[in-house]
Amino acid sequence: MKIRFLLLFPLILFSLPGQGKCRFAATFTDNMVLQQNSMVKIWGFSDPMEKITLTVSWSKKTFSTVAEQDGQWVIAIKTPKSSNIPHYMILSASGQQPVKVSNILFGEVWLCSGQSNMEMVLQNMPEWNLFIQNSVEEIAVANDPEIRVLTVGRKESFEPQTDIYTNGWKICNSGNAKWFSAVAYFFGRKLRQELKVPVGLVVSSYGGSPVQSWLPQSVVDAKSIYKPEKENREAELRVSHQTEEEYVKAMTDWIKESEKLPSKNISNSQILQLPVNLENSIVGNQLGEVAFTKEIVLPDKNNGEDLHISLGRMDDMGRVFFNGEEVWSEVRNSKSYADILFNIPAEKISQGKNRIEARVLNVLWGGGLTGPADKMYYSSVNKPDRISLAGEWSYRKVFDLAEVAPIPREGKPLFLTSSALFNGMINPLLNMSFRGCIWYQGEGNVGDNRYAEMFADMIKAWRNEFKQNLPFYFVQIAPYNYSDPEGDKSVLIRSMQSYVAKTTPNAHIALAIDLGDPDNIHPARKKEVGERLALLALTNMYSKILNAIIRK
């Protein structure tokens, strides 16, 4: 059940803005949407106690404030009703060039969060078995400049952060939309069609994440049901002082010792077609270390030239050997999903058969060499011709996580660590004004009978932290075979989600029982999911507006 899939999109390289003396927070970029008819906060960073001046095109007033001792500043400004007329704002400070944000619209702004089914983009990603129904056709017609999306980059943190990683607000066109969250896009498109106002979507999601990661630490500390999460966080913190070299050595030693132990779950060698995500293969999900082996024949010792080898992406981490010698390694958990690229010096190449072995350590679900196929090849360093390494490889299980000592801790916050995603991806947004929140998560908590209480805690906590009574519209997870032939685990989580909808004020559930795929945890019919969430909003929040439109 590999649901942490989207570590880095090839075209989405998130970054913080330049750390100038005075700047807007990263949420404020060209093309943004601000909540209409609202008192919104504009904020940013500067030198401590610096005087800040803000000019906005929709008001005749000039606003000013003085930054706090930590350099943060906030200015509250009233926004007008929705309009397709672009506006701007200019930030000024003494001795510095003014900073301008342009093409601002006012409309309905929504927070879109959860795990991989919310994170899943409109473009198909076959290497991850991720498909959106009618993806090509939907991307081709995704051209509406009054739909704008801000995607928050992944960030785990032990402590609350003040800013996000992002590439800024993107206008909806075919080039941008393929990287939009599919659920968020279809939700926003439906609102846009019905309300006839600009729609802003802030997507802050993380594949595989449990609800505990999205809770403020104060909530986790206050309740006994979170004892395991507190203990896990404290254990990570205790080793957070170790150097990277110490962690790599601990991992390397642990792997070597684990490989020596006898195992009940060692499998005989068999042939698999690579690239492969083991979740979708005949061997199924794997926890532990597996080995993929392939022989290549170089009768002329590659003419004395160095050999370049690419094996695509490794899920999660591990090592690669060439003729028994280690030539590539990435055993840091925080650096999972690395691309495997290395060169073999000519003197290390044997005439005839040469053996490549990739030992993959998987600590979550699935695992494998996931390609894509065109990234699996070898060639001479100085020649462009590539020979494919996709196809048949020998596969065997080396050791099982359940039979070895606990894996060493890295001492870093992970997406599983309590509050890590709230700190890194929600706390920096708390000054924003939203109309509401849509949420698609639950798969990461399947089998946990605490989910109803934890999810209700999260909704209440977010409303408190945002100081807004945010409507919550969330998806009841679709059917999937969670290594659970009877389906009891997914039935339980859906019943708990229904309970939260019944007992939590202003929280409503969108059903997806008819949209699932028992063989794929990421069902393709995201258009229906997004539109069902939109219909909840239209029914429960926007009915008066719709009636007024109809009367006109």
KAHU-V408238 format. One record per pair of residues at least 6 apart in sequence whose C-alpha atoms are under 7 Angstrom apart, sorted by sequence separation. I is the first residue (numbers start at 1). GAP is how many residues later the second one is. D is the distance in Angstrom with one decimal. If there is no record, write none. Layout:
# KAHU-V408238
i = <I:I>
gap = <GAP:GAP>
d = <D:D>
This chain:
# KAHU-V408238
i = <67:92:124:125:170:192:220:278:279:320:321:379:414:415:445:463:481:501:517:55:66:91:92:124:192:278:320:379:413:463:501:516:54:55:90:91:124:278:320:360:378:379:501:515:17:54:90:91:123:319:320:377:378:16:53:54:65:90:122:319:377:378:515:53:89:90:124:153:188:318:319:377:378:479:52:53:89:123:152:153:318:376:377:52:88:89:122:152:153:317:318:376:51:52:88:152:317:328:376:51:87:88:151:50:51:87:88:49:50:86:87:184:373:477:512:25:49:86:87:150:476:24:25:48:49:86:150:317:24:25:48:49:85:149:150:316:317:23:24:46:48:84:148:149:315:316:476:23:48:49:83:148:149:315:510:22:23:48:83:148:314:510:22:47:82:147:148:313:314:21:22:46:81:82:147:313:314:21:45:46:145:313:314:45:145:312:313:44:45:144:312:44:58:143:144:311:43:44:57:142:143:310:311:43:57:142:143:310:323:42:43:56:57:142:309:310:323:41:42:56:141:309:322:323:437:476:41:42:55:56:140:308:309:322:436:437:438:439:440:443:472:473:474:475:476:478:479:41:54:55:139:142:308:321:322:430:431:435:436:437:438:439:440:442:471:472:473:474:475:476:477:478:40:41:54:55:307:308:321:430:436:437:438:439:471:472:473:474:475:476:480:39:40:54:306:307:320:321:475:478:479:480:481:39:40:53:54:139:306:307:320:478:479:480:481:39:40:53:139:306:307:319:320:479:480:38:39:52:53:306:319:480:37:38:52:305:318:319:480:37:51:304:318:447:36:37:317:318:446:36:37:316:317:446:452:456:36:316:317:451:452:36:316:315:446:452:301:452:456:301:301:147:148:149:150:151:152:300:316:146:147:148:149:150:151:152:154:299:315:146:147:148:149:150:151:298:299:315:298:314:315:122:123:297:298:314:315:122:123:297:313:314:121:122:296:297:312:313:121:122:295:296:312:313:121:122:295:296:312:121:122:295:311:312:473:120:121:294:295:119:120:294:118:293:294:312:293:311:312:118:292:293:310:311:291:292:310:311:291:292:310:291:309:310:290:291:309:36:289:290:308:309:22:30:31:33:34:35:36:289:290:307:308:29:30:31:32:33:34:35:36:112:289:307:308:30:31:32:33:34:35:288:289:307:308:30:33:35:288:306:307:34:287:288:305:306:33:286:287:287:287:286:251:285:286:285:286:284:248:248:119:118:119:279:119:278:112:277:278:107:108:109:110:111:112:113:115:116:277:278:107:108:109:110:111:112:113:114:115:116:277:106:107:108:109:110:111:112:113:114:115:116:276:277:105:115:276:277:115:275:276:274:275:275:275:275:294:293:294:292:293:292:293:292:291:292:291:290:291:290:291:289:290:289:289:288:289:4:288:3:287:288:287:33:82:275:32:82:274:274:273:274:273:274:272:273:271:272:271:272:271:272:270:271:269:270:269:270:269:268:267:267:266:266:266:265:263:26:32:25:26:31:14:29:30:31:259:29:31:259:263:27:258:258:16:16:15:16:14:15:14:15:14:251:250:247:33:240:239:240:236:237:236:236:233:233:229:6:5:213:217:4:213:215:216:3:4:213:215:3:213:214:209:210:212:213:216:209:212:213:214:215:213:214:213:204:210:209:210:208:127:211:215:127:211:127:158:157:156:156:156:164:158:161:157:160:161:156:157:159:160:164:156:158:162:163:155:157:161:162:157:160:161:156:155:155:152:1:1:118:111:117:110:109:110:111:112:113:114:115:109:110:111:112:113:114:115:108:110:111:112:113:114:186:190:183:187:191:182:183:186:187:190:186:183:184:187:183:187:195:2:1:2:1:41:41:133:40:130:132:133:40:131:132:132:35:35:117>
gap = <6:6:6:6:6:6:6:6:6:6:6:6:6:6:6:6:6:6:6:7:7:7:7:7:7:7:7:7:7:7:7:7:8:8:8:8:8:8:8:8:8:8:8:8:9:9:9:9:9:9:9:9:9:10:10:10:10:10:10:10:10:10:10:11:11:11:11:11:11:11:11:11:11:11:12:12:12:12:12:12:12:12:12:13:13:13:13:13:13:13:13:13:14:14:14:14:14:14:14:15:15:15:15:16:16:16:16:17:17:17:17:17:17:17:17:18:18:18:18:18:18:19:19:19:19:19:19:19:20:20:20:20:20:20:20:20:20:21:21:21:21:21:21:21:21:21:21:22:22:22:22:22:22:22:22:23:23:23:23:23:23:23:24:24:24:24:24:24:24:25:25:25:25:25:25:25:25:26:26:26:26:26:26:27:27:27:27:28:28:28:28:29:29:29:29:29:30:30:30:30:30:30:30:31:31:31:31:31:31:32:32:32:32:32:32:32:32:33:33:33:33:33:33:33:33:33:34:34:34:34:34:34:34:34:34:34:34:34:34:34:34:34:34:34:34:34:34:35:35:35:35:35:35:35:35:35:35:35:35:35:35:35:35:35:35:35:35:35:35:35:35:35:36:36:36:36:36:36:36:36:36:36:36:36:36:36:36:36:36:36:36:37:37:37:37:37:37:37:37:37:37:37:37:38:38:38:38:38:38:38:38:38:38:38:38:39:39:39:39:39:39:39:39:39:39:40:40:40:40:40:40:40:41:41:41:41:41:41:41:42:42:42:42:42:43:43:43:43:43:44:44:44:44:44:44:44:45:45:45:45:45:46:46:47:47:47:48:48:48:49:50:51:51:51:51:51:51:51:51:52:52:52:52:52:52:52:52:52:52:53:53:53:53:53:53:53:53:53:54:54:54:55:55:55:55:55:55:56:56:56:56:56:57:57:57:57:57:57:58:58:58:58:58:58:59:59:59:59:59:60:60:60:60:60:60:61:61:61:61:62:62:62:63:63:63:63:64:64:64:65:65:65:65:65:66:66:66:66:67:67:67:68:68:68:69:69:69:70:70:70:70:70:71:71:71:71:71:71:71:71:71:71:71:72:72:72:72:72:72:72:72:72:72:72:72:73:73:73:73:73:73:73:73:73:73:74:74:74:74:74:74:75:75:75:75:75:76:76:76:77:78:79:80:80:80:81:81:82:83:84:86:87:87:87:88:88:89:89:89:90:90:90:90:90:90:90:90:90:90:90:91:91:91:91:91:91:91:91:91:91:91:92:92:92:92:92:92:92:92:92:92:92:92:92:93:93:93:93:94:94:94:95:95:96:97:98:99:100:100:101:101:102:102:103:104:104:105:106:106:107:107:108:108:109:110:111:111:112:112:113:113:113:114:115:115:115:116:116:116:117:118:118:119:119:120:120:121:121:122:122:123:123:124:124:125:125:126:126:127:128:129:130:131:132:133:135:136:137:137:138:138:138:139:139:139:139:139:140:140:140:140:141:141:146:148:149:150:150:151:151:152:152:153:157:158:163:167:171:172:172:173:174:175:176:184:185:189:201:202:202:202:203:203:203:203:204:204:204:204:205:205:205:206:206:206:206:206:207:207:207:207:207:208:208:209:221:234:235:235:236:243:243:243:244:244:245:255:256:257:258:259:261:262:262:263:263:263:264:264:264:264:264:265:265:265:265:266:266:266:266:267:267:267:268:269:270:273:278:284:322:323:323:324:325:325:325:325:325:325:325:326:326:326:326:326:326:326:327:327:327:327:327:327:341:341:343:343:343:344:344:344:344:344:345:346:346:346:347:347:351:363:364:364:365:390:391:391:392:392:392:392:393:393:393:394:398:399:405>
d = <4.5:4.7:5.8:6.3:6.6:6.4:5.6:5.3:4.5:5.8:5.5:6.1:6.7:6.4:6.7:5.3:6.5:5.3:5.6:5.1:6.7:5.5:6.6:4.6:6.2:5.7:5.8:4.9:6.1:5.9:5.2:5.3:6.0:6.4:6.4:5.0:5.9:7.0:5.1:6.5:5.7:6.3:6.0:6.8:6.3:5.0:5.6:6.3:7.0:5.6:6.4:6.0:5.4:6.7:5.7:6.0:7.0:4.4:6.3:4.3:5.3:6.6:6.2:4.3:5.8:6.5:6.5:6.9:6.2:5.9:6.3:4.2:7.0:6.6:5.4:6.7:5.4:6.0:6.4:4.9:5.4:6.0:4.6:5.3:5.5:6.8:6.2:6.0:5.3:5.7:5.3:5.1:5.8:5.8:4.4:5.2:5.4:6.7:5.7:4.4:6.2:6.1:6.2:5.4:6.4:5.4:5.8:5.5:5.3:4.6:4.8:6.9:5.6:6.4:6.8:6.0:4.6:5.2:6.5:5.7:5.8:6.1:4.3:5.6:5.5:5.5:4.5:5.2:4.2:6.8:5.7:5.9:6.8:5.4:6.4:4.9:6.5:5.7:6.4:6.8:4.6:6.3:6.3:5.3:6.6:5.4:6.3:5.5:5.8:6.9:6.6:5.4:6.7:5.1:5.9:5.6:6.4:4.2:5.9:4.6:5.1:5.9:4.0:5.0:4.7:6.3:5.7:5.8:5.8:4.9:6.8:4.9:6.7:4.8:5.5:5.6:6.4:5.8:5.3:6.4:5.4:4.4:7.0:4.5:5.4:5.4:6.0:5.8:6.1:5.3:5.6:5.6:6.7:5.5:6.4:5.3:5.5:6.7:5.7:6.4:4.2:5.6:6.7:4.2:5.5:5.3:6.1:4.6:5.9:5.7:6.2:6.0:6.2:5.2:5.9:6.7:4.9:6.4:5.2:4.2:6.9:5.6:5.7:6.4:6.5:6.3:5.6:6.2:5.5:6.4:5.7:6.1:6.1:4.8:4.7:6.2:5.9:6.3:5.7:7.0:6.5:5.8:6.5:5.7:6.0:5.1:6.2:4.3:6.9:5.1:5.3:6.4:4.4:5.8:6.5:6.7:6.9:6.8:4.8:5.1:4.8:4.5:5.1:6.5:5.3:4.6:4.9:5.1:4.8:5.2:6.3:5.0:5.5:6.3:5.7:6.7:5.5:6.4:5.1:5.0:6.3:6.4:5.5:6.5:6.0:6.4:5.8:6.0:6.2:6.0:6.9:6.3:5.5:4.8:6.7:4.9:5.7:6.4:6.9:6.4:5.2:6.1:5.2:5.5:6.2:5.9:6.3:6.4:5.6:6.5:4.3:4.7:6.5:4.0:6.5:4.4:7.0:5.1:6.0:4.6:6.8:6.0:6.1:5.8:6.3:5.7:6.3:6.1:6.3:4.4:5.3:6.7:7.0:5.4:5.3:5.2:5.6:6.7:5.8:5.2:6.4:5.3:4.6:5.2:5.6:4.9:5.8:5.1:5.9:5.7:5.0:6.9:5.3:6.3:5.0:6.2:5.0:6.1:6.7:6.7:6.3:5.5:5.1:6.7:6.0:7.0:5.9:6.0:6.9:5.8:4.6:5.9:6.4:5.8:6.2:5.9:6.0:5.9:6.0:4.7:5.0:5.0:4.7:4.7:4.8:5.0:6.6:5.1:4.8:6.4:6.1:6.3:5.9:6.2:6.3:5.8:4.5:5.2:4.9:6.2:6.2:6.9:4.7:5.0:6.4:4.8:6.8:4.8:6.5:4.5:5.8:6.3:6.4:6.2:5.7:6.1:6.8:5.5:5.3:6.0:6.2:5.3:6.7:5.4:5.2:6.2:5.5:6.5:4.3:4.4:4.5:4.5:6.8:6.1:6.3:5.5:5.0:5.9:6.2:5.4:6.2:5.3:6.2:5.7:6.6:4.8:4.4:6.2:5.4:5.9:5.6:6.5:6.1:4.3:6.6:5.1:5.2:6.5:5.6:6.4:5.4:4.4:6.0:6.3:5.6:6.2:4.4:4.9:6.5:5.3:5.5:6.7:6.9:5.0:6.5:5.8:6.4:5.7:4.9:5.4:6.6:7.0:5.3:5.6:4.8:4.8:5.1:4.8:4.9:5.3:6.5:6.3:4.3:5.9:5.7:5.7:5.3:6.5:5.4:6.3:5.4:5.5:6.2:4.8:5.2:6.6:6.5:5.4:5.2:6.0:5.6:6.6:5.3:6.2:6.3:5.7:6.9:6.9:5.6:6.4:6.2:6.0:6.6:5.5:5.4:4.2:6.4:6.9:6.6:6.6:5.5:6.5:6.4:4.3:6.5:4.9:6.8:6.0:5.5:5.7:6.4:5.9:6.3:6.1:5.9:5.9:5.3:6.1:5.8:5.7:4.6:4.9:4.4:5.1:4.9:4.7:5.0:4.9:4.7:3.7:5.1:6.5:5.5:6.1:5.8:6.2:6.2:6.1:4.7:6.5:4.2:6.1:5.8:6.7:6.9:5.6:5.6:5.4:5.5:5.5:4.9:7.0:4.8:4.9:6.5:5.9:5.3:5.6:6.4:6.1:5.0:5.5:6.6:4.8:5.7:6.9:5.4:5.8:6.3:4.4:6.6:6.3:5.1:5.3:5.3:5.6:6.6:6.6:4.4:5.9:5.9:4.6:5.6:6.9:6.1:6.1:6.8:7.0:5.3:5.0:4.9:6.3:4.7:6.6:5.7:6.3:6.2:5.6:5.7:6.4:4.7:6.4:5.6:5.9:6.2:5.3:5.4:6.6:4.7:6.0:5.6:5.2:5.2:6.0:6.4:6.6:6.3:6.4:5.4:6.4:6.2:5.7:5.6:5.7:6.7:6.6:6.7:6.2:6.6:6.3:6.8:6.8:6.9:5.8:6.8:5.0:4.9:6.5:5.3:5.5:4.7:6.5:5.5:6.2:6.5:6.1:5.2:3.8:4.8:6.1:6.4:5.8:4.5:6.3:6.1:6.7:5.8:6.5:6.1:6.5:5.4:4.0:5.9:6.9:5.3:5.3:4.3:5.7:5.0:4.4:4.3:5.4:5.8:6.4:5.0:4.4:6.0:6.0:6.4:5.3:5.3:5.8:5.2:4.4:6.4:6.3:4.7:5.7:5.6:5.5:6.3:6.9:5.6:6.5:6.5:5.7:5.8:5.5:5.7:6.0:6.0:6.5:5.7:5.6:4.7:4.0:5.4:4.8:6.8:5.9:6.3:6.1:5.2:7.0:6.8:4.8:6.5:5.7:6.3:4.6:5.3:6.1:5.8:5.2:4.9:6.1:6.8:6.4:6.9:5.5:6.6:6.4:5.3:5.2:5.6:6.4:5.8:6.4:5.3:6.5:5.7:5.3:4.6:4.9:5.0:4.8:5.2:6.3:5.6:6.4:6.0:6.6:4.7:5.5:6.1:5.5:4.1:6.2:6.3:6.6:4.8:5.2:6.2:6.0:6.4:6.3:6.3:4.6:5.1:6.8:5.0:5.2:5.5:6.1:6.0:6.5:5.1:6.9:6.6:4.4:5.5:5.8:5.4:6.3:6.6:6.2:6.5:6.0>
